[in-house]
């Protein structure tokens, strides 16, 4: 004879108590994350994490270059590695001059950013709209690393192609 337990739904489900505890945990977690950050005030922890993440993504580009260099024949290693390093140079300059402004600058009719921040003029240490607890320059560096690694990833697709 089995004993009915109203708090247990079915076999292996974990029960209503367990699901309720998880729901309460998620509500408290998300409420704390939403109310913890003040808009317009730089948080040193967020800034440190953004800069560490940017450094890790920056290290991915030479790692990717070495990975692609190992996939090609000996005569093409240097050229394949240089694809990634040239991408670092060119995309960094493009990102600083126009890329950040077009991506995150004040928009033109909600379609694309204007060139108000051309060459990072007007971008400083105050928090921006997209990362309200991180200085705009730190956010720019973080996004620049992803702009740099994207063409480096694509360069592996045409290694040793004619």
N, C-alpha and C positions, 0 to 999 in steps of 0.2 A: 504494500500500500504506500502510495507517495503522499507526501505532505505538500499542500499548496503553499507556495511562497509568492505573495502578490508583488514583491519587489523584483522578482526574477521573471523576465519576459519569456525567454526561450533558451534553448540549449546553446551554450557558449556565447551568449550575448553580453554577459557581464552585468546585467541587471540594470534596473532603473536608477539605483543609488549610484552606481559607477558612472552612468551616462550623465546624471545630474551633477555629480562632482566635476566631471570634465567640462560641462557647460558653465558652471560657476567659475572654474579656473580660467576658461577662455574669456569670459566677460570681464573678470578682474584684470587679466593680462592686457586685453585691448583697451580697457578703460584707463589703466595706468599709463600705457604708451600714448594714448591720445591726450591725456591731461598733463602729462609730465613735461612736455616741451612747450616753452613759451615762444610764440612767434616774434621774430625781431630781435631775439637775444642769442648771441653766439654761445654755443655749448662746446666746451673744450673736449669733452669725450666724443661727441659727434665729429668734430673737426679732426681729432686724432685718428678716428676710425676711417674717415674719408681719405686722409692722406696715406695711411697704411695701406688701404685698399688700392689707392692709385699706384703706390710703389709696387705692390704685388702684381697688378695688371701690367705695369711697365716691365717687370721682370719676365712676364709671359712672352713678350715680343722677341727678345734674344733666345729664349728657350724654344720658341716656335721656329726661329731661324735655324737653330742647330738641329731641330727635329727634321725640318725639310731638307737640310743639308745632308742628313744621314740617309735620306730616301732616294737620292739621285746618284748618278755615276760620278766618279772622281773628277772628271773634267768640268762638271757643272756645279760643284759644291759651292765655290766662291760666288758665282752669279746668283745662286738660289739664296744664299745667306744674305747677300747684299740687297735682295728685294726687300727683306724685312727692315734692314737698317736704313735704306733710302726712304722707306715708308715712314719711319720715325721722323726723319728730317723734314720731308715735304709736308706731311700731314700736320705736324706740330706747327709749322709756319702758317699753313692755311687755316688751322683751327684758331690760332691767335688773331690773325688778321680779320677773317670774315666768318669762320665756321661757328664760333660761339655766339656771335651776334645774330646770325641767321637762325640758329637753333633755339636760343634761349633769350634773345633780346626782345625789346618791345615789339609786339606784332603789328603787321600791316593787314588790317581787315581780317584778322584771325587766321591767316593762311601761312605766312612765313614771317620770320623776324626781320626787323629793319636793320639798317647798318648804323644805328645810333651808337653801338658799342664797337665800331670798327677799330681794330688794333687794341681792344680792351679798354678804350677810353670810357670812363664812367663805371668800370667794374672795379670794385675795391674790397675792403675787408668787412663791409656791412653784409648782413645776410640777404639773400635774394628771395624771389617768389617761389622758386622750385625747391629750395632747401632752406627752410626758415631758421635753422639753427646752425648753419655752416656758412662761413664767409664765401662770397661769390668767387673769389680767386681759387679757393680750395675746391669748390664744386667744378670750376672750369678745368682745373688740372685733372680731376677725377674723370670727367667726361672726355677730356682730350685723350686719355689713355685708351679709352674704348674706340675713339675715332682713329687712333694710330694702329691698333691691333686688327681692325676690320680689314684693311687692304692687305695686311700681312697674312691674314688667314686666307684671303682669296688668292694670294700669290702662289700658294701651294697647289692650287688647282691647275696652274699652267706650267708647273715645273717640268722641264724636258719635253715640252710640246713645241711643235713647229707649225 
